[in-house]
Amino acid sequence: MKKIALLSMLLVAAILPAQQSLPLDEAIFTAGRYLNMRIPSRAKVAVLNFLAPTEALSTYVTEELTRALDRNPMLTIVEYSGHTQISETMIDIAQPIGKQLGVLVLVLGSITANKAEDDSLILRTKAISVQNTQAYWTGTYPLLPDQTLTRLQNLTEID
């Protein structure tokens, strides 16, 4: 019985490998690709400012994800001009913003410390329905400390 349980655990571990860390731009690209596949066609979408260690990093991720979604001709992107950073867990704050903007879908997220590894960050992204806060898609990406990420972490002001 113990051998069967051990073999089952090993099989699951082989099928589901640990998620590898990605450079920031690759993580954003991957998130954008999945968002484009999961958000309903013809939806109005707004990307809210991501919660991040620096304003520069928040702005970069928000703008790059907005660009990725804007390339999809089946979506209408609505610009959000607020300055508040909103994480994927702050749905109660995000939902009224989405209603005010008149969008069907909000994209929100964060870049926070990766508790599994010291001195690394993790990008979390979520697309939710403004009507019922149901998640269309959620993604989590451990980040490699690449040149772009390091530069954006060290900026205290946007140039």
N, C-alpha and C positions, 0 to 999 in steps of 0.2 A: 504494500500500500504506500509506504514512504517513497519507494522508487518511482511509482507512478506519479505521485505528487511532485517529486523533484524533476522528473522528465517533463511534466506539464509546465512547470515554472521555467525551465530552460527553453522549451519551445516558444513560450510567450516572449521571453527575453530576446530570442533570436528573431522573432517576427516583428517586434516593436523595439527597434534600437533607440537609444537615447538621442534626443534631438540635438543636432550639432549646432554649434555657434556659427553665426553668419556675420559678415561685415554689415554695417548699418544700411548701406544702399541696397544690398542684396536682400536684406530682411524687409525693407520697405517695398522693393519690387515684388517680392513674393507675396506680401500682404496685399498689395494692390491687385495682383493677379487673382488671388482668391476672392477678394472683395468684388471684383468685376464679375466673377462667376456666380456669386451668391446673392448679390443685390438684385431685386426684381427689375426686369426691363422696364424702361420708361419711368423709372422712379426719380423723384427729385431728392437729391442727396446733399448733405452738408457735412464737412469734416470739421470737427471742433478742435480747438487747441489742445494738443496732448500735454498731459502732466509730465514734466521732465525736470532734470536738475538745473538746467539753464533755459532762459527764454530763447536763446539762439537754437538750441537743440529742439525745443518745442516747435518753433517756427519752421525749422527745416523739415521735420517729420510731417507736420501738418501740410506744408506746401507740396512736398513730394507725393504724399498720398492723394492730395487733391489733383495734382497733375496726372497721376496714374488713372484716377477715375474719370478725369476730363477727356482722356483719350477714347473712352467708351462712348460711341455715338448714341447708345441706347439709354444713357443716363443724362440727367440735367443737374449740373452742379450749381448749388446756391452758395455764394460766398458768405462766410461768417466773419464779421468784423469785430467781435468781442475779444477781449484780452485775457479772460479767465481761462486757466488751464483746467481741463476736465478729464478725469481718468475714466476708464471703462467701468468703474464701480459707482460712479456718481450719476446714475441714471435719473434720480429724482431731480437733479439740477439740470440735466441735459434735456429731458423731455419737454419742459416748457419752452426752452430755446428752440427746439425743433418745431413746435407748434407755431411759435412766433415767426419763424422763417418760412413756414408753409411747406416743409419737406416731409417726405414719407420715411426717409432713412437718415439716421445720424451715424457717423463714424467717429468713435472716440477711443482713447487709449492712454497709455503711459509708458514711460521709460523709467524703470526703477531698479534698485539693487537686486541682483540675482542671489537669493538666499542660499542656493545650492553651491555657489562658487564665490570666493572672496574677490573683491575689486572688479566685478563684472556687472554688466547691466542686462536687462531683459526688456524687449519691446512687446507690449501687449496691445492688441487691437480688437475692437468689437464694432460690429454694425448692428444697430437695433432699429426696430420699428417704432416710430414716434407714437403711433396709435396705441399699441399695447405693450411696448418695451420688450417684445420678443426678440431674441437674438437671431439674426440671419446668419451670422458667422462670428467666430472668435478665433484669434490666432495668437500664439505665444512664440517668440523668437529670442533665444539667448544671443547676445551680441558679442562679436569679437572686438577687442579694443583697437580698431583700425584708425587710420589717419583722420578721416572725416569725423568719426565719433570723438576722438581725443580733442581735435580742434574745436568742435562745438561745445564740448564739456568745459573747456577752458575760457570760452568767451563769456563775458559778463554783460556785454551790450551788443546789440545788433548794429553792424557797421552801416 
